[in-house]
């Protein structure tokens, strides 16, 4: 893949992970630093979404899985949609905090689109990506789903707190407990897919461009059929056992990859 895309992806991933970490530090019982942490978190997300969208510009095209619900468009465009929705959500929150309800639900929608795109990638991997590992992608998808649930919990808790003030304290306490626990789980999955060495799977030897050259003027659908034929005999359980590696390693709070919240 294009080196610019890889570089921008790495930047956006680190910023997203840093933004998530900073957003959880706001639960520290020091009221004076909460606004600063919130602002730093939002700025990290803002730049992260911009970098993510910029990275997608350099992604090669890959035909979508037309016959599946998750293939409503190719995952390059799904990434772009997720990044734009997330960017709009962050800008809304920065401009007018009173729009927090709209912002948190848009943020959740962005994460949902991102999760769909990663599932799409898992079921229909790009032929141009060297060293692709289904096991690593499965681990990254778990990380994505954990991040989605965290954002959903935050959105529900914020909605309840705004619309039903008497339940605000209990709701926010519960959301903090469950949200922080799932955030730790997300960090664990991120660490596993980032620092664990996964054996690459054998993808179609012919690249997307190579197949395109051979089929000449045939339709995109014909190209999809050729690629899908190579995947027809594959059966990879998404939730198979994770690699048995120690959780010890780099300090996740200081070295936030590829995360897109």
Number of C-alpha atoms within 10 A of each C-alpha: 11 10 10 15 20 16 13 21 24 20 21 29 23 22 29 28 29 22 25 25 21 21 17 16 16 17 14 9 9 9 10 8 12 17 11 13 19 18 16 16 24 23 18 21 28 23 16 30 29 16 21 28 23 18 24 22 14 16 17 15 16 21 20 23 21 13 8 10 10 21 20 15 16 19 29 21 18 23 22 21 16 27 28 17 19 29 24 17 25 24 16 18 18 18 9 10 12 11 13 19 18 15 24 24 20 22 25 25 20 27 26 21 21 27 27 21 24 24 23 22 22 21 21 19 23 21 18 20 13 13 12 19 19 21 23 22 20 24 25 26 25 22 24 26 21 22 27 24 19 24 25 21 22 22 22 16 21 20 19 17 17 13 11 11 11 11 13 16 12 12 20 19 13 13 20 18 11 15 22 17 13 20 21 14 16 24 19 17 22 24 22 22 23 15 11 14 11 17 12 13 12 12 19 18 11 13 16 21 13 11 17 17 11 11 13 9 9 11 10 13 13 13 18 17 13 15 23 16 11 12 15 8 8 9 8 12 10 16 11 10 9 13 14 8 9 8 10 9 8 11 9 16 12 10 11 23 19 22 26 26 29
